[in-house]
Amino acid sequence: VQLQASGGGLVQAGGSLRLSCAASRSALGPDFMGWFRQAPGKQREFVASVTTSNSNYADSVKGRFTISRDNAKNTADLQMNNLKPEDTAVYYCYAEHPFWRPQGRWGQGTLVTVSS
């Protein structure tokens, strides 16, 4: 299974961007899909995740970001509103299934730059 991320770019503070992550076809679709980000000089951190039953968000993005999932297409989108300069980072999508080997897969990063 491969993940393809898209949708990054440059936006002014207060603006919006939508990231999309698509998992290639597999007999077993992802159980868990999520987004992480890594800012320059910092460790990669959790942003948001979605399963078939719930979604979770980092405190720093609650109320501004929304993750959604299309199970038929094996995609997970991240709608980012009211972006702040501190949201600037490379965003990575992640997916996993307990029967995959390896269980977790990372997509390539997509750069989000928020100017003040």
N, C-alpha and C positions, 0 to 999 in steps of 0.2 A: 504494500500500500504506500502510495506517495501522496504528499500533501502539496497543494499549490496555493500560495497566498498572493493576494493582489489588493490594490486599493490605496496604497500609501501615497504620500505627496506632501506638498507644502501648503499650509493654511495659516491664516492669521488667527490670533487668539480670539476665542469666541465663536470660531467657525466649526464646521462639521466635516467629518470624513467617514467613509464606510469601508471597512476591510472585509475581504471575503476569503474563506479557506475552503478548498474543495479537496476531498479525499478521492483518490482513484478507485475504480470499481473493485470490489472485493466480495467474496462470498460472505464475509463477516464485516458489516459496517462498523464504524467506530462506536464504542460505547460512551466514551468521554471525549469531548472536544473543548478546546480552550485556547486562550490567547495569553501570551506572556510578552514582556517587553524588556529591553535592555538599553539603558541610557549610557552614554559615553562615561567610562570610568566606574560604572556601577554593575552590580550583579543582576542577572536576569531575575525578573519578578513576575509574580502572578498578576493577571489583569482580570480575567473573567473566564468562566467555564459553563458548560451546559451538558446535561445528560438528558435522557428521556424523561426524567422526573423532576429535575430542578436546575436552577442556575445559581451561580455564585459570583460575587464581585469583590474586588479589592476595595477597601474603604475609600481609597483615593479617587475611585472612579464611580462610586455609587451615585445614582441620580443623574449621571451624565452619559454613561455608556450603557448600551443594551446589546446583549448577545442573543442571537436567534439561530435556530437550527432548522434545516430541511432534511428530514430523515430519508426521504425518497432520493434526494440528490447527494446525500452525504456532505452537506456544506454547513458551515457555521460562519455567520456574518457578525461583525462587531460594528454597531453604529455608535460613533463617537461624536457627541455634541458638546458645545461649550468648551472646546479644547483650550488648554492652558499651555504656556511654554514648557512647564514641567512634564507635560505628556510627550515631549519630544523623545523619541527612542526608535530603535529597530523593533518592530513587532513580529513575533513568531507565533504561528499557529501550531497546535499540538493535538494529537489524537491518540487514543489507545483503546485496546480491547484485550481482555484477559487471555484470549486464545491466540493473539498475534505473537509472533516471535521476530524481533523483539516486541514487547507489549506496547511500547510507546514509540511514536514517530514525530519528527519535527519537520515543519515546512521551512522553506527558505525565508529569510527575514524580509520585511518590507518597511522602508523607512518612512516615519511620520515626523515631520518637522513643523513645529508651531512657532510662528514668529510673534513677538510682542508688539 
